[in-house]
Each structure stands twice: as structure tokens, then as C-alpha cells.
Amino acid sequence: MLSPDKPVITSSFLTRHRTPGLSPANIAVLFAALTLLISIPIWTHPLPPLSDYVNHLARMHVIATLPKNPQLAGFYEIDWQVIPNLTMDLIVPLLARFMNIYLAGQVFMVLMFALIISGALALNRALVGRWSAMPLFAFPLLYNYVFLVGLMNYIFGIGVALWALAGWIAVRERLWPIRLTLATACVVVLFFCHLSSLGIYGIGVLSYEILRLWERRQQPWPARIVDFVVSGLPFLIAAPLLYASPTLDLISRISWDQRGKIDGLMYAIADYSDIVAFAIVTATVAGIVWAVRRRVLRFHPLVFVLLVVGGAVYFALPRMMFDTYMTDQRVPIGVAFMLFACGDLELRHRLVRRAFLVALIVLIAGRLIEIDLNWSQLSDSTGQFRTSVRRIARGSKVFVAYADRTFGEDVRDLGLVHAASIATIERSALVTTAFTVTGKQVLQVRQEFRDFVDLQDGTPPSTAQLIVAAEHPQPGMPVFWRNWTKFDYLYVLFTEDEAANPDPSRLRLVADGDRFQLYRILKTPQDVTKSN
């Protein structure tokens, strides 16, 4: 800790009303109550408007039902391999044995929230030596842009990384076989969560070991350096795992982009409203400054090392690594939870305790109101989309296109990007945008349909590009673009109100919803005649 002194409150009122701080039982009750509170939007929206989430959920449905669903089995197969992206694949299909797939996804997300905050509390306990309520202030960060994108395996892995770092610190001074065995097991688990989650754990361990190296600078340097290097040995187990994984084949797919670094920092706090994000940051910073000045809040020295190491890693990382987008922009939210775990908040004084509870409830309430208002508005579009899916014949092939390829990046567009995956869940359909990239997912398309899906997880074509693909195909055009007329249905996303049929000779409108249209693809002259 920075200072062993007890906090001093100058107010005579506080001096007259001193009471014990929050006990571990009090913190546990607060943790449970606030976890339920922060999860309200999850429970009230069975299909939240998150970008990748519904695509992942469709994969969970296929894994859970493939043996008894001949229509899905005709399109897809599961190829279990050593892939660093398996958390949902191992947990949600098991939950789906006892509940429907939407509820299983909700349970997974709530467990993810609980894992992260409990991990921050455990890390805080390992650092400061007692249970402190400071990590509870991280609750509003559970809703962040990375979550809205739907990067579920990575976010779940953040919780595992926090627990793993807490375990590393707790056993750091014990016999080295205990420490290295525990750390090796954590590295293996984190590898299968996500490589980025393993990276967050690596940032934490490296920061702690640098701090420890500095604090023991008076000791002989050879022993300190050897001890520091040995601390990295557990990470070596990731090398053979990666070598055995098809993910290694994606190592050349890497790209840098420094323009989004500021955006990445904002992704840790910003959701739908910049005003709400600014208010949360302002209130949090003001509260921290007040608490530090009154000496009721201290920070473990690890906080400064984390800022330096985490910042250096963040600015050095590429935007895409192993064909995984937002590689660098995922880092700030993981580091943010560790930073909250470094605080030691003293709540012996009644006024401070009340101020803490009021501030925490206000921050969480502000975030919940923002999320619930936006999700309620966006759920209308989701409801219309689910209704349109019912117009699709079971076992169909569904192509996904954009009215304009420049759309899909706005935070309010995220819920529509992969909404077509609902057709896989509810109509056992083949969908072009399903995540089936070799080396990234265990879900694979059967060989006879590999020319009917996007195997690279790219941006869907525009309707104008589809017309060109049908009439004047180009040599470099993806094969599945050229095959779109062999599909049964076409979803056009991000359309304007009452948008015109882009190709009346080949398409018949089936459903016209909020920013999307569903078309039946006509295959015979008789179909064209009927549509006219």
C-alpha cells in the first residue's frame, strides 16, 4: 500500500459517528444484489441488440441440436479442435439441455458479469489484504462497447484472468511448484477462453512482477532476475497449444491502425450516449479525487505499473491479429477492471459509507437507464426481424446483403448486423454470415455448401454488387456472391423506409421491416410471373 496510516476525516460530524466499515458479508450481499440489478436489461431482453452475440448463439444452437436436427446437419458439422475461442461452445450448449437457447445465453451473460466483478473483488483482496468495496464501482463498466459488439468469449475470459491474477498474487511467496502449477493451469484455461484474455492475464502478471522486482531492488540482482524470468514459464504452455491449433494458420492476417487508439480508450466506458459516458467518468474521477484527498481511498502501487505496462501493450498492438479484429481495442476494458481492483476504500465513517452507496447506486442507475432505453427502442426492430424469420421455410438457404456497405458501424446498427442468424435458430437455415472461419470456430459448413457462405467473416456485399455478380461476375469476386441466385431468401439490411425492390426480375418482397427487407429469390419464369 502507498501508506500504512489510517484515513483521517477532518469533519467533526464524522468523528462523532464512526462505525465499523463494511464486513465481508456486507460486501458479499452488495455484490449479489448489484449483480441482479445490473442484469435487469439482460433478463428483460431475451435477444439483446448486440452485434456478434446472436451469431454466437446460433452456433450454440447448432452444437446443442445438431444430432437431432437433420436440416441443420445437412448444412453444418462440428469440428472440435484446439481453438482459443471455446468458452461459449463448452458452456451454453450444456445449459441448453435444461432451457431454451435464448435463456441459456442470458444465464451465460449474467454468469459472465458475476465472474468479472467477483474476480475484481478477489484480486483486490489479494492486493490489499482485506475485502474492500472499491471494485464494486466497476459495475457500470460491464456495459461497454466491447460488450455491445458481442465479444463474449473474450469478456468471459476477463473474469477468468482477474481470478487467475488473484491466485498468482495469493501464492506468489509460496513454494514455486505450487505457484507454477496453478499459473500453468490458468494459462491453459485462458487459452481456451480467448488469446486476448490470456494477454490480459499476461499484462497483470508482468506488471506485478515488475513491481516486485523494483521493491526487492536491494537484494542481489542475479536471484531477482532469475525469479522474474521463472515467473514467465507458465506462459510457455500456450506455445504447443497454439502450434496444435488451426488458429496458427491465421498468423499472417495482421494489420495495424493507429487511428482508432483514442476510440479504444472510449470503448471501455462509452455505450450509446457520450453524455452518459462523460457523466460517469466525471462523477467517478471526482469521487476518487475527493476520497484520496480525505484519505479514505488509497491505491496499491500496482495501479501505476498497470497503467504503464497496459498502455505500452495497447499502443503497440495491431488492430487485427490472427484474423481477429479489435485486438488492441479490447485491452483497455480488461485493464480497467484490474485498476479498480487496486483501490482500498475505507468505509468506517457513516457519512463516507452513505456517500459510497449513493454514488454507486447513482452510477449504476445511470448506466441501466441508458441501456434499457436504447434496448427498448432497438427491440422493436429485433421483434420485427424475428417476425420476418417466421416467413422463411425451414431448412432454407438465406443470403445476407447490405443496402449500403458503409452502414453497420454505428452502435445502434450493431443489433441488426447478425440478426439473420435468428433464422438458423428458429428455421434451421443456412445463413451466409454464420461464423464458420477455420481456426476461429468449431462450427464448419459441410463441403457441398462451402461455396454458399462467407468463410472469411467479411462485410456482406451490397445489393448493387449482387446484381453485378449475377449479370457480369468478376474474376476476383467471392464465390458465394456469384451463387446468390441459388439461395432461397435474401435479407437486405440497413434499408431506407419503403425502399424499392433492387432487382424485381429476381426478387419478391416477403417482409418490410425497420431498416431491413426480406425477399424471396425467384428461380423460374413461373416465379417471376407470379411476382408480377
Helices and strands as residue ranges (DSSP letters): H 12-16, H 24-38, H 40-44, H 53-65, G 66-68, H 70-75, E 76-78, H 87-95, H 101-128, G 134-142, H 145-149, H 152-170, H 176-193, H 195-215, H 221-230, G 233-237, H 238-243, G 246-250, G 258-260, H 261-266, H 274-293, E 297-299, H 302-316, E 320-321, E 324-325, H 331-340, E 343-345, H 350-389, E 397-402, G 411-413, H 414-417, G 419-421, H 422-427, E 430-431, E 443-445, G 447-452, H 463-471, H 479-482, G 484-486, E 489-493, E 507-513, E 516-521, H 525-531
